[in-house]
Amino acid sequence: MSMNEVYAATEPGRAEVDALQGLTLLEFGAPWCGHCRAAQPLLARMLADRDDVRHLKIEDGPGRPLGRSFRVKLWPTLILLRQGEELARLIRPTNADDIQQALDHASDNQGVDMA
């Protein structure tokens, strides 16, 4: 699946996210966040050939329930899920290798914490 370039206008509920089948990458951030913007080329490159990954780009901020339910504190935070179970978390990724390693481990259904 290709990368979503725009933050979702409305965020899904936690129950909806937990019910998603397959591998899902949640990207929490904000359009004005410099770290988030810097990570976009890395994400685009890593997701370009990953048809097995659903990408949800979630705008986060104070009072946003989905980010709070995942205890997101810094942006961007990437969370890889399979059937609602967290397999990997990356906080402010700065290189493609970290993202690739997390995707590979998640595809193998092994958890990894890259925080």
VOBA-1610 file (N, C-alpha, C; in pm, whole numbers, padded with zeros to 5 digits, always signed):
BEGIN
Met+00086-00117+00000Met+00000+00000+00000Met+00090+00123+00000Ser+00054+00223-00073Ser+00136+00343-00078Ser+00118+00427+00048Met+00210+00517+00066Met+00210+00603+00184Met+00104+00711+00172Asn+00035+00737+00282Asn-00056+00851+00288Asn+00027+00976+00310Glu+00009+01076+00227Glu+00089+01197+00237Glu+00023+01303+00323Val-00105+01288+00351Val-00179+01389+00426Val-00234+01326+00554Tyr-00231+01404+00661Tyr-00288+01355+00787Tyr-00438+01339+00772Ala-00492+01233+00831Ala-00635+01204+00823Ala-00716+01318+00882Ala-00825+01354+00816Ala-00911+01463+00865Ala-00977+01424+00996Thr-01013+01298+01010Thr-01069+01248+01136Thr-00994+01121+01173Glu-00965+01109+01301Glu-00892+00990+01344Glu-00988+00877+01374Pro-00947+00754+01346Pro-01032+00640+01382Pro-01031+00620+01533Gly-01129+00549+01584Gly-01132+00515+01726Gly-01037+00400+01756Arg-01003+00384+01881Arg-00910+00278+01920Arg-00966+00141+01886Ala-01095+00120+01909Ala-01156-00010+01878Ala-01145-00040+01728Glu-01165+00062+01646Glu-01154+00045+01501Glu-01011+00007+01461Val-00912+00073+01521Val-00772+00041+01492Val-00738-00100+01539Asp-00782-00135+01659Asp-00754-00268+01713Asp-00816-00379+01629Ala-00923-00349+01556Ala-00992-00449+01475Ala-00933-00463+01334Leu-00840-00377+01297Leu-00781-00384+01163Leu-00705-00515+01146Gln-00727-00577+01032Gln-00659-00703+01000Gln-00529-00673+00926Gly-00432-00760+00942Gly-00306-00744+00872Gly-00212-00648+00943Leu-00109-00608+00872Leu-00005-00522+00927Leu-00042-00376+00903Thr-00042-00296+01009Thr-00080-00155+01002Thr+00030-00071+01063Leu+00068+00036+00993Leu+00163+00134+01045Leu+00085+00259+01082Leu+00083+00291+01212Leu+00024+00416+01258Leu+00137+00518+01265Glu+00118+00631+01201Glu+00215+00740+01207Glu+00149+00856+01279Phe+00194+00886+01401Phe+00142+00998+01477Phe+00235+01117+01460Gly+00177+01235+01431Gly+00258+01354+01414Gly+00169+01475+01390Ala+00230+01579+01335Ala+00158+01702+01303Ala+00221+01763+01178Pro+00141+01830+01095Pro+00194+01883+00969Pro+00300+01991+00989Trp+00299+02058+01102Trp+00397+02165+01127Trp+00523+02114+01196Cys+00528+01987+01233Cys+00639+01928+01309Cys+00760+01904+01218Gly+00872+01966+01250Gly+00994+01951+01171Gly+01045+01808+01167His+01040+01739+01281His+01084+01599+01285His+00995+01512+01196Cys+00865+01542+01197Cys+00770+01466+01114Cys+00798+01488+00966Arg+00821+01612+00928Arg+00851+01643+00788Arg+00982+01577+00744Ala+01081+01576+00834Ala+01211+01515+00800Ala+01199+01365+00779Ala+01105+01301+00846Ala+01089+01155+00835Ala+01013+01113+00710Gln+00946+01205+00642Gln+00860+01169+00529Gln+00934+01099+00415Pro+01051+01147+00372Pro+01120+01075+00264Pro+01159+00932+00303Leu+01198+00913+00429Leu+01232+00779+00477Leu+01111+00687+00471Leu+00998+00737+00521Leu+00876+00657+00520Leu+00831+00625+00378Ala+00837+00724+00291Ala+00795+00703+00152Ala+00879+00594+00088Arg+01009+00599+00111Arg+01100+00500+00053Arg+01072+00360+00109Met+01048+00351+00240Met+01027+00221+00303Met+00892+00160+00268Leu+00792+00245+00245Leu+00657+00194+00217Leu+00630+00175+00068Ala+00719+00224-00017Ala+00695+00221-00161Ala+00664+00081-00214Asp+00734-00018-00166Asp+00716-00154-00217Asp+00649-00246-00116Arg+00584-00190-00016Arg+00524-00271+00090Arg+00373-00274+00075Asp+00324-00358-00013Asp+00180-00372-00033Asp+00112-00440+00086Asp+00193-00500+00175Asp+00138-00572+00290Asp+00114-00482+00410Val+00148-00352+00398Val+00138-00260+00512Val+00033-00153+00486Arg-00065-00142+00575Arg-00164-00034+00572Arg-00103+00084+00648His-00103+00203+00590His-00044+00322+00653His-00155+00419+00693Leu-00163+00449+00823Leu-00258+00548+00873Leu-00179+00664+00931Lys-00196+00780+00873Lys-00125+00901+00915Lys-00220+00981+01003Ile-00191+00985+01134Ile-00283+01042+01233Ile-00226+01172+01287Glu-00300+01281+01270Glu-00258+01408+01331Glu-00283+01400+01481Asp-00179+01425+01558Asp-00186+01412+01703Asp-00177+01551+01766Gly-00216+01559+01891Gly-00209+01684+01966Gly-00281+01668+02098Pro-00280+01772+02179Pro-00347+01765+02309Pro-00494+01727+02294Gly-00536+01634+02376Gly-00676+01593+02376Gly-00716+01499+02265Arg-00621+01455+02184Arg-00654+01361+02076Arg-00653+01220+02135Pro-00769+01154+02140Pro-00781+01028+02213Pro-00696+00912+02160Leu-00680+00900+02029Leu-00606+00785+01978Leu-00459+00793+02019Gly-00399+00909+02004Gly-00260+00925+02047Gly-00242+00901+02195Arg-00338+00947+02275Arg-00328+00924+02419Arg-00341+00776+02452Ser-00429+00706+02380Ser-00449+00563+02408Ser-00323+00482+02377Phe-00239+00532+02286Phe-00112+00467+02255Phe+00006+00531+02330Arg-00025+00625+02419Arg+00076+00694+02500Arg+00185+00760+02417Val+00143+00826+02310Val+00236+00899+02223Val+00276+01027+02294Lys+00407+01051+02301Lys+00458+01171+02367Lys+00541+01258+02274Leu+00611+01197+02178Leu+00695+01270+02084Leu+00654+01235+01942Trp+00679+01327+01850Trp+00644+01307+01709Trp+00769+01305+01624Pro+00769+01234+01516Pro+00669+01133+01485Pro+00690+01007+01568Thr+00582+00942+01600Thr+00587+00808+01660Thr+00522+00713+01560Leu+00596+00609+01526Leu+00546+00506+01435Leu+00518+00381+01517Ile+00398+00327+01501Ile+00360+00205+01572Ile+00313+00103+01469Leu+00376-00013+01470Leu+00336-00122+01381Leu+00249-00219+01457Leu+00132-00247+01401Leu+00035-00337+01463Leu+00003-00452+01369Arg-00031-00565+01428Arg-00091-00675+01353Arg-00211-00721+01435Gln-00331-00710+01375Gln-00455-00745+01444Gln-00465-00673+01579Gly-00425-00547+01584Gly-00438-00468+01706Gly-00327-00486+01807Glu-00236-00578+01783Glu-00125-00602+01877Glu-00002-00524+01832Glu+00054-00445+01924Glu+00173-00368+01891Glu+00294-00460+01876Leu+00360-00448+01760Leu+00478-00528+01731Leu+00606-00447+01736Ala+00597-00317+01705Ala+00715-00232+01702Ala+00674-00087+01722Arg+00766-00009+01778Arg+00744+00134+01799Arg+00875+00206+01771Leu+00867+00308+01688Leu+00983+00392+01660Leu+00947+00535+01693Ile+01034+00602+01765Ile+01011+00740+01803Ile+01117+00826+01737Arg+01072+00922+01656Arg+01160+01011+01581Arg+01267+00935+01503Pro+01224+00846+01414Pro+01322+00772+01335Pro+01403+00866+01246Thr+01532+00839+01235Thr+01619+00927+01156Thr+01692+00853+01045Asn+01677+00722+01038Asn+01740+00651+00927Asn+01651+00538+00877Ala+01669+00509+00750Ala+01585+00409+00684Ala+01606+00270+00741Asp+01727+00241+00789Asp+01755+00107+00842Asp+01667+00073+00961Asp+01645+00169+01051Asp+01559+00144+01167Asp+01416+00111+01124Ile+01366+00187+01027Ile+01230+00164+00979Ile+01223+00029+00908Gln+01323+00000+00825Gln+01324-00128+00752Gln+01331-00245+00849Gln+01414-00234+00952Gln+01427-00342+01051Gln+01293-00365+01122Ala+01226-00257+01160Ala+01097-00270+01227Ala+00994-00336+01135Leu+00991-00294+01008Leu+00897-00354+00912Leu+00927-00502+00891Asp+01054-00535+00880Asp+01092-00676+00860Asp+01054-00761+00980His+01082-00711+01101His+01046-00785+01222His+00895-00800+01234Ala+00823-00692+01204Ala+00677-00698+01214Ala+00620-00795+01110Ser+00679-00797+00993Ser+00633-00891+00889Ser+00654-01035+00933Asp+00760-01056+01011Asp+00786-01189+01066Asp+00706-01216+01192Asn+00624-01114+01233Asn+00539-01121+01352Asn+00620-01130+01481Gln+00737-01066+01480Gln+00819-01058+01601Gln+00816-00913+01645Gly+00798-00889+01773Gly+00797-00753+01825Gly+00937-00698+01838Val+00950-00566+01822Val+01078-00498+01841Val+01048-00358+01891Asp+01121-00311+01990Asp+01103-00176+02042Asp+01225-00095+02003Met+01207-00001+01912Met+01318+00078+01861Met+01322+00216+01925Ala+01254+00235+02038Ala+01247+00367+02102Ala+01381+00411+02154
//
